[in-house]
Every structure is written in C-alpha cells, then in structure tokens.
Amino acid sequence: MVYVGLGYSGMGQLLNYWLGVEGVMYAVADWPETVHEVVDRINANTLDCVDMLARSPVEFVVMGDNFSSDVQPPRFFDTWSRPFYEEAIRRLHAAGKFVAVHIDGKLRGALGMIRDAGADCADAVTPAPMGDLTPTQCRDEAGPDFILSGGVPPNLWLANVDVETFKKSVLDWLALKNRSPRLIANAGDQVPPGADEDRIRIMRDLVEAHGRY
C-alpha cells in the first residue's frame, strides 16, 4: 500500500509547528477570529495541493494532524478542522481517490469523528497497551465499513517484550477480520528504532497463516 502524504491542515500546522498544544489552546480562547483567519488561509492553500493530487495518478492519499482525541476531541475538531477535512475528502473522492487519515494517538472519539468526516481508512491505529482502546473496541467505535490500518503497538517490537506477547497482539488484530474485512495488518504508527527485526518476519508469517479468508 503506497500512500502520498498531504501533510497537516491549518490547525495541524499550529499544533505541531507554530504554537504547540498549550499555545493553541490559549490562542483559540483569546484570539479566535485571528486563529480562524490563519487556519482558513492555510487550508485554502492546502486545498490547492488537494486539487493537484486529484489530478495526479496516485490512488491513495494519507492526511492527518497526528490526530489524538485528547488534543483534537470531536467538539474541537468540529470547529477547527472538520470543514477542511470534509472538503478535501470530497474533492479526492470525486477524483476516484481513497483517503486515509493518520490517527496515532488516543483513539476513543477520534475513530468515529474521522469516519464521519468521510475518510475511508484510519491509518496508524495503535491499540492497547500503548493506545486507549483494545482491537475489539476499535472496531466497535469504527463500525464495520471503516478500514482500520495498524495493530501492533511500537513497544511490542522491542526485544525486551516477550515474543509471545507480540504474537498475541498480531493475532488479536487479525481476529477483527471475523467482524469486517476492512482491515489492514500493520504497525501501530511505526516500527521503532531498535526493533527486533525478526518480528517483522514473524508478523509476516502470522498474517500469511491467519489473515486469509
């Protein structure tokens, strides 16, 4: 699966590059009109990039602000980010593209809000023990039609974690195929530096043995 990455929305730029989470929270409370002006201008420019991708031969686009529902909970997302995401996804869908959104933080609330914005897939889904939902809870929130891509938390790739715990995490994720075929077995966000590279092979073999219908 080869994605082309779009980058951050206007609010994502403020959160990740310009002000940080605390600075954004003060700014939206103290200068909401100014923040809206900045966010709207960035988003207008980014939609020009969306149109470029819509005209390109790429099939799959990944978007996202490194979503975490404690940073952009649904009500905040509705105010500051939803209109941009809905419009970007609409334009990409109209061009026949599929859209994933990168959710690498807390999942409760985030999976549903991104699904409802029209995306096809949640990318980088990281369940427990690092995430706040089990694989089953991820599917409960996402519903049967939203693609979940992820599954193995970063810490489980490290050699100091028992390999059987790693295998169980892979199998628990693969078991979701019994509820919906809209599932991609992947690392939950990333395979970290210092990972036990043998676990990449182990996951491949487990997917080959248990991930088919």
C-alpha positions as CSV (number, residue, x, y, z in Angstrom):
1,M,0.0,0.0,0.0
2,V,1.7,3.2,-1.2
3,Y,0.3,6.4,0.2
4,V,1.0,10.0,-0.9
5,G,1.1,12.2,2.1
6,L,-0.7,15.6,2.1
7,G,0.6,17.0,5.4
8,Y,-1.1,19.0,8.1
9,S,-4.3,21.1,8.0
10,G,-4.2,24.7,9.2
11,M,-4.9,23.6,12.8
12,G,-2.4,20.8,12.5
13,Q,0.3,23.4,11.4
14,L,-0.5,25.5,14.5
15,L,-0.5,22.5,16.9
16,N,2.6,20.8,15.5
17,Y,4.9,23.6,14.1
18,W,3.9,27.0,15.3
19,L,2.4,27.1,18.8
20,G,2.2,23.7,20.3
21,V,-0.9,22.3,22.1
22,E,-0.8,24.7,25.1
23,G,-0.2,27.8,22.9
24,V,-3.1,26.8,20.6
25,M,-5.5,26.4,23.5
26,Y,-4.7,29.9,24.7
27,A,-4.9,31.4,21.2
28,V,-8.3,29.9,20.4
29,A,-9.6,31.2,23.7
30,D,-8.1,34.7,23.5
31,W,-8.0,35.4,19.7
32,P,-10.5,33.1,18.0
33,E,-11.1,35.4,15.0
34,T,-7.4,35.7,14.3
35,V,-6.9,32.0,14.6
36,H,-9.8,31.3,12.2
37,E,-8.2,33.7,9.7
38,V,-4.9,31.9,9.9
39,V,-6.4,28.4,9.7
40,D,-8.7,29.3,6.8
41,R,-5.8,30.8,4.8
42,I,-3.6,27.7,5.3
43,N,-6.5,25.4,4.5
44,A,-7.2,27.3,1.3
45,N,-3.6,26.8,0.2
46,T,-3.7,23.2,1.1
47,L,-6.8,22.6,-0.9
48,D,-4.8,23.7,-3.9
49,C,-2.5,20.8,-3.2
50,V,-5.5,18.6,-2.8
51,D,-6.6,19.6,-6.3
52,M,-3.1,18.8,-7.6
53,L,-3.3,15.3,-6.1
54,A,-6.8,14.9,-7.5
55,R,-5.4,15.4,-11.0
56,S,-2.4,13.1,-10.4
57,P,-2.2,9.3,-11.0
58,V,-2.0,8.5,-7.2
59,E,-4.6,6.2,-5.9
60,F,-4.3,6.5,-2.1
61,V,-3.8,9.8,-0.1
62,V,-3.0,10.0,3.6
63,M,-3.9,13.1,5.5
64,G,-3.8,13.9,9.2
65,D,-2.7,16.2,12.0
66,N,-1.3,13.3,14.1
67,F,-4.8,13.0,15.5
68,S,-5.3,12.2,19.1
69,S,-8.7,12.7,20.7
70,D,-7.2,14.4,23.8
71,V,-5.6,17.1,21.5
72,Q,-8.4,17.4,19.0
73,P,-11.6,16.0,20.6
74,P,-14.7,15.8,18.5
75,R,-16.1,19.2,19.5
76,F,-12.8,20.9,18.8
77,F,-12.4,19.1,15.5
78,D,-15.9,20.2,14.5
79,T,-15.0,23.8,15.0
80,W,-11.4,24.0,13.7
81,S,-10.8,21.0,11.3
82,R,-13.9,19.2,10.1
83,P,-14.9,21.6,7.3
84,F,-11.4,21.4,5.8
85,Y,-11.3,17.6,6.0
86,E,-14.8,17.1,4.6
87,E,-14.0,19.3,1.6
88,A,-10.6,17.7,1.0
89,I,-12.0,14.2,1.2
90,R,-14.9,15.2,-1.1
91,R,-12.6,16.5,-3.8
92,L,-10.4,13.4,-3.6
93,H,-13.3,11.1,-3.7
94,A,-14.7,12.9,-6.7
95,A,-11.4,12.2,-8.5
96,G,-11.6,8.5,-7.6
97,K,-9.0,8.5,-4.8
98,F,-9.1,6.7,-1.5
99,V,-8.3,8.7,1.7
100,A,-6.7,7.6,4.9
101,V,-6.3,9.8,7.9
102,H,-3.4,9.3,10.3
103,I,-4.6,8.7,13.9
104,D,-1.6,7.9,16.0
105,G,-2.8,9.0,19.5
106,K,-5.8,8.4,21.6
107,L,-8.5,6.6,19.6
108,R,-11.7,7.0,21.7
109,G,-13.7,9.6,19.9
110,A,-11.2,10.1,17.1
111,L,-12.1,7.0,15.0
112,G,-15.7,8.0,14.9
113,M,-15.1,11.6,14.1
114,I,-12.7,10.8,11.2
115,R,-15.1,8.2,9.8
116,D,-17.9,10.7,9.9
117,A,-15.8,13.3,8.1
118,G,-15.9,10.9,5.1
119,A,-12.5,9.2,5.2
120,D,-12.1,5.6,4.0
121,C,-9.4,4.5,6.5
122,A,-7.8,5.2,9.8
123,D,-4.0,4.9,9.5
124,A,-1.5,4.2,12.2
125,V,-4.1,2.8,14.7
126,T,-2.3,1.9,17.9
127,P,-4.4,-0.2,20.3
128,A,-3.6,-1.2,23.9
129,P,-1.2,-1.4,25.7
130,M,0.0,1.9,24.3
131,G,-3.3,3.0,23.0
132,D,-6.6,3.6,24.9
133,L,-8.7,1.0,23.1
134,T,-8.4,-2.7,22.5
135,P,-8.7,-4.0,18.9
136,T,-12.3,-5.0,19.6
137,Q,-13.1,-1.6,21.0
138,C,-11.5,0.0,17.9
139,R,-13.9,-2.0,15.6
140,D,-16.8,-1.2,17.9
141,E,-16.2,2.6,17.5
142,A,-15.2,2.5,13.8
143,G,-18.2,0.3,12.7
144,P,-18.0,-2.4,10.1
145,D,-17.3,-0.2,7.0
146,F,-14.4,1.9,8.1
147,I,-10.9,0.5,7.3
148,L,-8.6,0.1,10.3
149,S,-4.9,0.0,9.4
150,G,-2.4,-0.6,12.2
151,G,-2.5,-3.1,15.0
152,V,0.9,-3.7,16.8
153,P,2.0,-1.0,19.3
154,P,5.5,0.3,18.9
155,N,6.8,-1.1,22.3
156,L,5.9,-4.7,21.3
157,W,8.5,-4.6,18.5
158,L,11.3,-4.3,21.1
159,A,13.3,-7.3,22.2
160,N,12.6,-6.6,25.9
161,V,9.0,-7.6,25.4
162,D,8.3,-11.3,25.3
163,V,7.8,-12.5,21.7
164,E,4.6,-14.4,22.7
165,T,3.1,-11.0,23.8
166,F,4.0,-9.7,20.3
167,K,2.4,-12.7,18.6
168,K,-0.8,-12.3,20.6
169,S,-1.1,-8.6,19.6
170,V,-0.8,-9.6,15.9
171,L,-3.4,-12.4,16.3
172,D,-5.8,-10.2,18.3
173,W,-5.7,-7.6,15.4
174,L,-6.1,-10.3,12.7
175,A,-9.1,-11.7,14.6
176,L,-11.0,-8.5,13.7
177,K,-11.4,-9.9,10.1
178,N,-14.1,-12.1,11.5
179,R,-16.2,-8.9,12.1
180,S,-15.2,-7.0,9.0
181,P,-12.9,-7.5,6.0
182,R,-12.0,-3.8,6.2
183,L,-8.7,-4.4,7.9
184,I,-5.0,-3.8,7.2
185,A,-2.4,-5.6,9.4
186,N,0.3,-3.0,10.0
187,A,2.5,-1.5,12.7
188,G,0.6,0.8,15.1
189,D,2.1,4.0,13.8
190,Q,5.7,2.7,13.4
191,V,8.3,0.0,13.9
192,P,10.5,1.9,16.3
193,P,14.3,2.3,16.2
194,G,16.0,-0.7,17.9
195,A,13.2,-3.1,17.0
196,D,13.8,-6.8,16.9
197,E,13.9,-7.2,13.1
198,D,12.9,-10.9,13.4
199,R,9.5,-9.7,14.5
200,I,8.9,-8.3,11.0
201,R,9.3,-11.8,9.7
202,I,7.1,-13.2,12.5
203,M,4.3,-10.8,11.7
204,R,4.5,-11.6,8.0
205,D,4.2,-15.4,8.7
206,L,1.3,-14.8,11.1
207,V,-0.5,-12.7,8.6
208,E,0.1,-15.4,5.9
209,A,-1.2,-18.1,8.2
210,H,-4.1,-16.3,10.0
211,G,-5.0,-13.3,7.9
212,R,-6.7,-15.0,5.0
213,Y,-10.3,-15.9,4.4
